[in-house]
Amino acid sequence: MMKKISKQLAIAAILAMPLALSNATKASAGTFGSIAYSPATGRYGYSWNYNSRSQAQNAALRECGVRDCRVVSWFSNACGSLATSRYGWGSSWNANGTQARISAVRACSQYGPGCRSVRTVCSPR
């Protein structure tokens, strides 16, 4: 009787292995996020927790909602940030939201004073 149960468990484990490997691959692939921005209007859109870079970018562009929006940052299992001023804008990504924000403000400051962070978003790790 024990041999039969052990054999059944071994067969079940072998059959379940492709599913387990598939889920592990999905988990290791990560999640994506993106920020889109329109310099002409100041509108922006953002996304997080998407399965692919293109899905995240398309979602951010849709949310931005104006024709001249463009993707200014994309990230995977990390954070992205957008900073703006009346003189320009900057974006960045980093594993840490605070560091992404600081880098975006620094990038924006190259174009003039008054930069402030307008959006920081993180995609889960």
C-alpha positions as CSV (number, residue, x, y, z in Angstrom):
1,M,0.0,0.0,0.0
2,M,2.8,2.5,0.9
3,K,4.6,1.8,-2.4
4,K,1.4,2.6,-4.3
5,I,0.9,5.9,-2.4
6,S,4.6,6.8,-2.8
7,K,4.4,6.1,-6.5
8,Q,1.3,8.3,-6.8
9,L,2.9,11.1,-5.0
10,A,6.0,10.9,-7.2
11,I,3.8,11.0,-10.3
12,A,1.9,14.0,-9.0
13,A,5.1,15.8,-8.2
14,I,6.4,15.2,-11.7
15,L,3.2,16.4,-13.3
16,A,3.1,19.5,-11.1
17,M,6.7,20.5,-11.9
18,P,6.0,22.4,-15.2
19,L,3.4,24.5,-13.5
20,A,5.7,25.3,-10.6
21,L,8.5,26.2,-13.0
22,S,6.1,28.4,-15.1
23,N,5.1,30.3,-11.9
24,A,8.7,30.7,-10.9
25,T,9.6,32.1,-14.3
26,K,6.7,34.6,-14.0
27,A,7.8,35.7,-10.6
28,S,11.4,36.1,-11.6
29,A,10.5,38.1,-14.7
30,G,9.3,40.9,-12.4
31,T,6.7,43.6,-12.8
32,F,7.0,46.8,-14.9
33,G,5.9,50.4,-14.5
34,S,6.2,53.5,-16.6
35,I,5.8,57.3,-16.6
36,A,4.6,59.2,-19.7
37,Y,4.8,63.0,-19.9
38,S,3.7,65.8,-22.2
39,P,6.0,68.8,-22.1
40,A,3.5,70.9,-24.0
41,T,0.6,70.4,-21.5
42,G,2.3,69.2,-18.3
43,R,0.0,66.2,-18.2
44,Y,1.5,62.9,-17.2
45,G,0.3,59.3,-16.8
46,Y,1.9,56.4,-14.9
47,S,1.5,52.7,-14.4
48,W,2.8,49.9,-12.2
49,N,2.5,46.2,-11.7
50,Y,2.3,45.2,-15.4
51,N,3.7,41.9,-16.8
52,S,5.7,43.6,-19.6
53,R,7.4,46.8,-20.4
54,S,5.1,47.4,-23.4
55,Q,1.9,47.0,-21.3
56,A,3.3,49.4,-18.7
57,Q,4.2,52.0,-21.3
58,N,0.9,51.7,-23.1
59,A,-1.0,52.2,-19.8
60,A,1.0,55.3,-18.9
61,L,0.5,56.8,-22.3
62,R,-3.3,56.1,-22.1
63,E,-3.5,57.7,-18.7
64,C,-1.5,60.8,-19.9
65,G,-4.2,61.1,-22.5
66,V,-2.8,63.7,-24.9
67,R,-1.2,63.2,-28.3
68,D,2.3,64.4,-27.6
69,C,2.8,62.3,-24.4
70,R,5.9,60.2,-24.5
71,V,7.4,57.6,-22.2
72,V,10.1,59.3,-20.1
73,S,10.8,56.4,-17.7
74,W,10.2,52.7,-17.4
75,F,11.3,50.4,-14.7
76,S,11.1,46.8,-13.5
77,N,10.9,45.9,-9.9
78,A,11.9,49.4,-9.1
79,C,10.6,53.0,-8.9
80,G,10.4,55.8,-11.4
81,S,10.0,59.5,-10.8
82,L,9.1,62.6,-12.8
83,A,10.1,66.2,-11.8
84,T,9.1,69.4,-13.6
85,S,9.6,73.1,-13.5
86,R,8.7,76.0,-15.8
87,Y,12.1,75.5,-17.5
88,G,12.1,71.8,-18.2
89,W,11.6,68.3,-16.7
90,G,13.6,65.3,-15.6
91,S,13.0,61.7,-15.0
92,S,14.8,58.8,-13.3
93,W,14.4,55.3,-11.9
94,N,16.0,53.6,-9.0
95,A,15.5,50.6,-6.7
96,N,14.5,53.1,-4.0
97,G,11.6,55.7,-4.5
98,T,13.5,58.4,-2.6
99,Q,16.6,58.0,-4.7
100,A,14.5,58.0,-7.9
101,R,12.9,61.3,-6.8
102,I,16.2,62.9,-6.0
103,S,17.7,61.9,-9.3
104,A,14.6,63.2,-11.3
105,V,14.8,66.6,-9.5
106,R,18.6,66.7,-10.2
107,A,18.0,65.9,-13.9
108,C,15.3,68.6,-14.1
109,S,17.5,71.2,-12.4
110,Q,19.9,71.1,-15.3
111,Y,17.3,73.2,-17.2
112,G,16.7,75.8,-14.5
113,P,15.5,76.3,-10.9
114,G,12.2,75.4,-9.3
115,C,12.1,71.7,-10.0
116,R,9.7,69.6,-7.9
117,S,8.8,66.0,-8.0
118,V,5.3,65.5,-9.4
119,R,5.1,61.7,-9.4
120,T,7.0,58.8,-8.0
121,V,5.7,55.3,-8.5
122,C,7.1,51.9,-7.7
123,S,6.4,48.5,-9.2
124,P,6.4,45.7,-6.7
125,R,9.5,43.6,-6.3
